[in-house]
């Protein structure tokens, strides 16, 4: 791993536990439309595939979105969700342990770092700034920056081209199978974290190159001190 130059990070479930705020917004949105309430525990399983899928799952109260839900209902629910989430101020979200120290160590060691999240782009800058980690990322890619989101490798391929890197020189750090699949689809290395949101499945099942319980292990994995 000593040839790694570029590290791409997922956000929700990897750097930030954002579910408490997402759950409140999803619950408010579905109840405003007359649907049953959803809990934080349920929403932990629903996140990871973008806001449209999250709100569809919340309305369905299932990982599988009910195909009978009207398209206009899904659009309205998404609008409500965005509004409630925007007004939340992200007060309940918090960084996972060792995130700041790890990013600082990697930055000091000279790695180029980017953020690749399926979260809607408009919410990302404020969240990063609020937690004082925006300074570490040279590129911030949201779920709507490109026509396809993870597990599609479009964003990772764009980063490889922009930074003139080979796939073997990039590492994707994430907590869900979508992150690991995106890395595999781009031909790059992957680092899976066990504590995030992966629909109740162990991240090891996605077969990342590395599995870790703490993001602090990333420093050793990229041989900062080699």
Secondary structure as UniProt FT lines:
FT   TURN            2..3
FT   STRAND          6..9
FT   TURN            13..15
FT   STRAND          16..17
FT   HELIX           19..32
FT   TURN            33..34
FT   HELIX           40..46
FT   HELIX           51..60
FT   TURN            67..68
FT   HELIX           71..87
FT   TURN            88..92
FT   STRAND          94..95
FT   TURN            97..98
FT   HELIX           99..108
FT   TURN            109..110
FT   STRAND          112..116
FT   HELIX           121..130
FT   TURN            131..132
FT   HELIX           134..136
FT   STRAND          139..141
FT   TURN            143..144
FT   TURN            150..151
FT   HELIX           154..162
FT   TURN            163..164
FT   HELIX           167..169
FT   STRAND          170..174
FT   HELIX           177..186
FT   STRAND          189..193
FT   TURN            194..195
FT   TURN            199..200
FT   HELIX           203..206
FT   STRAND          210..212
FT   TURN            215..216
FT   HELIX           217..221
FT   TURN            222..225
//
